[in-house]
Amino acid sequence: MMDHRPDDARKPVPWTEWDTPRERWLMTEQDAYSWPRSMLLEVLARVLFPTVLVFSVYLLLAGHHNAGGGFSGGLVAALAFVLRYVAGGSAELAMMVRVRPPVVIGTGLAISVLTALAPVLFGEPVLASAMWKLHLPVLGELKITSNLALDLGVYLLIIGVVVDLLRTVGAGTEVGGPGVDDEELEEERG
């Protein structure tokens, strides 16, 4: 059997190449127009981001019996995205968010509306709630309500709206961003 791989593919890959990150962890100055950078803020934003998202998911799940829910959990998650935007600008936001915000908004709205209208199919009023009890071996009894799906829709809706606001409104306010300094450049040229 012939090996049709190029010569580079047959060479063993050293461990150092496997451990090398595939993308940069912090932005370079060229990545963010002339956005004023703070290395401390960028590192803290990267460290705090996953922690804040986990806390927002906790608020989402605990909202039925404790303080929290889809709206407050969505706001906390959106604040995590705001922190990343403040640390790195629109370039950081574009690199981090792979799904377009209108898709997230539409998905959240669809989940919320379908959850609100689903009880009508069973002869119940709009927004009626159902509860299921599951018995899990390690965790014990777990109660799941249909309100969780409504909260999930609101959660996604809030995140999508805030990220879309950052993407559209915030992009025009950046120092050196498109459209911000055009008048100043024309005055310097003229």
C-alpha positions as CSV (number, residue, x, y, z in Angstrom):
1,M,0.0,0.0,0.0
2,M,1.4,3.4,-1.0
3,D,1.5,6.3,1.4
4,H,0.2,9.4,-0.4
5,R,0.7,11.9,2.4
6,P,3.1,14.8,1.9
7,D,6.6,14.5,3.4
8,D,5.6,17.0,6.2
9,A,2.7,14.8,7.3
10,R,5.0,11.7,7.9
11,K,7.3,13.5,10.3
12,P,6.5,13.1,14.0
13,V,5.1,16.2,15.6
14,P,7.1,17.3,18.7
15,W,5.2,17.7,22.0
16,T,5.9,21.5,21.9
17,E,3.7,21.9,18.8
18,W,0.9,20.0,20.4
19,D,0.9,22.3,23.5
20,T,1.1,25.5,21.5
21,P,-2.2,27.4,21.5
22,R,-4.0,27.5,18.1
23,E,-5.2,31.1,18.7
24,R,-3.8,34.0,20.6
25,W,-5.0,34.4,24.2
26,L,-4.6,38.2,24.3
27,M,-5.0,40.6,21.5
28,T,-2.2,42.5,19.8
29,E,-2.3,46.2,19.4
30,Q,-3.2,45.7,15.7
31,D,-6.3,43.6,16.5
32,A,-8.2,46.4,18.2
33,Y,-7.9,49.6,16.2
34,S,-6.4,52.0,18.8
35,W,-8.5,50.7,21.7
36,P,-6.8,51.7,24.9
37,R,-5.6,48.4,26.4
38,S,-5.1,47.3,29.9
39,M,-3.3,44.0,30.3
40,L,-4.7,43.6,33.8
41,L,-8.3,44.1,32.6
42,E,-7.8,41.7,29.7
43,V,-6.4,38.9,31.9
44,L,-9.1,39.4,34.6
45,A,-11.8,39.4,31.9
46,R,-10.5,36.1,30.5
47,V,-10.3,34.6,34.0
48,L,-13.7,35.9,35.3
49,F,-15.7,35.2,32.1
50,P,-16.3,31.5,32.6
51,T,-16.9,31.9,36.4
52,V,-19.6,34.6,35.7
53,L,-21.2,32.3,33.1
54,V,-21.4,29.4,35.5
55,F,-23.0,31.7,38.1
56,S,-25.5,32.8,35.5
57,V,-26.4,29.2,34.7
58,Y,-26.8,28.7,38.5
59,L,-29.2,31.6,38.6
60,L,-31.1,30.2,35.7
61,L,-31.6,26.8,37.3
62,A,-32.2,28.1,40.8
63,G,-34.8,30.6,39.8
64,H,-37.9,28.5,40.4
65,H,-37.3,28.0,44.1
66,N,-34.8,30.8,45.0
67,A,-33.8,34.2,43.7
68,G,-32.9,34.1,40.1
69,G,-34.4,32.9,36.9
70,G,-34.0,33.5,33.2
71,F,-34.0,37.3,33.3
72,S,-31.5,37.7,36.1
73,G,-29.3,34.8,34.8
74,G,-29.4,36.3,31.4
75,L,-28.4,39.7,32.7
76,V,-25.4,38.2,34.6
77,A,-24.3,36.3,31.5
78,A,-24.7,39.5,29.4
79,L,-22.5,41.4,31.9
80,A,-19.8,38.8,31.3
81,F,-19.9,39.6,27.6
82,V,-19.9,43.4,28.4
83,L,-16.7,42.8,30.5
84,R,-15.0,41.0,27.6
85,Y,-16.1,43.9,25.3
86,V,-14.7,46.5,27.7
87,A,-11.5,44.6,27.9
88,G,-10.9,44.1,24.2
89,G,-13.5,46.0,22.1
90,S,-15.4,44.7,19.2
91,A,-12.5,42.5,17.9
92,E,-12.6,40.5,21.1
93,L,-16.4,40.2,20.9
94,A,-16.3,39.1,17.3
95,M,-13.6,36.5,18.1
96,M,-15.5,35.2,21.1
97,V,-19.1,35.1,19.8
98,R,-19.4,32.6,16.9
99,V,-23.2,32.7,16.7
100,R,-24.9,35.8,15.3
101,P,-26.9,37.6,18.0
102,P,-30.2,37.7,15.9
103,V,-30.1,33.9,15.8
104,V,-29.8,33.7,19.6
105,I,-32.6,36.3,20.0
106,G,-34.8,34.3,17.6
107,T,-34.1,31.0,19.4
108,G,-34.8,32.5,22.8
109,L,-38.0,34.1,21.6
110,A,-39.2,30.9,19.9
111,I,-38.5,28.8,23.0
112,S,-40.4,31.3,25.2
113,V,-43.4,31.5,22.9
114,L,-43.7,27.8,22.3
115,T,-43.3,27.1,26.1
116,A,-46.0,29.6,26.8
117,L,-48.4,28.2,24.2
118,A,-47.7,24.5,24.7
119,P,-50.2,24.0,27.6
120,V,-53.1,25.2,25.3
121,L,-52.6,21.9,23.3
122,F,-53.5,20.0,26.4
123,G,-56.5,22.1,27.3
124,E,-54.7,24.2,30.0
125,P,-54.4,28.0,30.1
126,V,-51.5,29.8,28.5
127,L,-48.3,29.7,30.7
128,A,-49.7,26.8,32.8
129,S,-46.8,24.9,34.4
130,A,-46.1,21.2,34.6
131,M,-43.7,19.4,36.9
132,W,-41.9,16.1,36.5
133,K,-40.0,14.2,39.2
134,L,-37.0,12.2,38.3
135,H,-35.2,9.8,40.6
136,L,-31.5,9.8,39.9
137,P,-29.2,7.3,41.6
138,V,-26.6,9.7,42.9
139,L,-28.5,13.0,43.1
140,G,-31.8,11.6,44.5
141,E,-35.1,13.3,43.5
142,L,-34.9,16.0,40.9
143,K,-37.9,18.2,40.1
144,I,-38.1,19.8,36.6
145,T,-40.8,22.2,35.7
146,S,-41.9,23.5,32.3
147,N,-41.0,27.0,33.6
148,L,-37.4,26.1,33.1
149,A,-37.9,26.1,29.3
150,L,-39.5,29.5,29.5
151,D,-36.6,30.8,31.7
152,L,-34.1,29.3,29.2
153,G,-35.8,31.2,26.3
154,V,-35.7,34.5,28.3
155,Y,-32.0,33.8,29.2
156,L,-31.1,33.4,25.5
157,L,-33.2,36.4,24.6
158,I,-31.4,38.7,27.1
159,I,-27.9,37.5,26.1
160,G,-28.7,37.9,22.4
161,V,-30.1,41.5,22.8
162,V,-27.1,42.7,24.9
163,V,-24.5,41.1,22.6
164,D,-26.3,42.6,19.6
165,L,-26.3,46.1,21.3
166,L,-22.6,45.8,22.0
167,R,-22.0,44.7,18.4
168,T,-24.0,47.5,16.7
169,V,-24.1,50.5,19.0
170,G,-20.8,49.8,20.7
171,A,-18.8,49.4,17.5
172,G,-19.4,53.0,16.5
173,T,-18.2,54.4,19.8
174,E,-14.7,52.8,19.8
175,V,-11.7,55.1,19.5
176,G,-10.4,54.8,16.0
177,G,-13.3,52.6,15.0
178,P,-15.1,53.0,11.7
179,G,-17.1,56.2,11.5
180,V,-15.9,57.7,14.8
181,D,-12.9,59.7,13.8
182,D,-13.8,60.3,10.1
183,E,-14.6,64.0,10.8
184,E,-11.3,64.5,12.6
185,L,-9.4,62.9,9.7
186,E,-11.2,65.1,7.2
187,E,-10.3,68.2,9.2
188,E,-6.6,67.1,9.4
189,R,-6.5,66.5,5.6
190,G,-8.4,69.7,4.7
